[in-house]
Amino acid sequence: MLFVFNPLGLACWWSFSGSELILVDSNSNKNNFIVPIKF
């Protein structure tokens, strides 16, 4: 799993095994959401 910060101020967790991108709002971790990505 990779942890990065994007220009939008969101903390991004990328799960390579699950092929999903998890965006976490750095201002409020109650607004977490998962974006499934398929290749």
Backbone hydrogen bonds, N-H to C=O, Kabsch-Sander energy under -0.5 kcal/mol:
donor,donor_aa,acceptor,acceptor_aa,energy
2,L,14,W,-2.0
4,V,2,L,-0.5
4,V,12,C,-2.0
6,N,10,L,-1.9
9,G,6,N,-2.1
11,A,24,V,-3.0
12,C,4,V,-2.9
12,C,10,L,-0.6
13,W,11,A,-0.6
13,W,22,I,-3.2
14,W,2,L,-2.3
14,W,12,C,-0.6
15,S,13,W,-0.6
15,S,20,E,-2.4
16,F,14,W,-0.8
19,S,15,S,-1.2
20,E,15,S,-1.4
21,L,35,V,-2.6
22,I,13,W,-3.4
22,I,20,E,-0.6
23,L,21,L,-0.6
23,L,33,F,-1.9
24,V,11,A,-3.0
24,V,22,I,-0.5
25,D,23,L,-0.5
26,S,9,G,-1.0
26,S,24,V,-0.5
28,S,25,D,-0.5
31,N,28,S,-2.0
33,F,23,L,-1.9
35,V,21,L,-3.4
37,I,19,S,-1.9
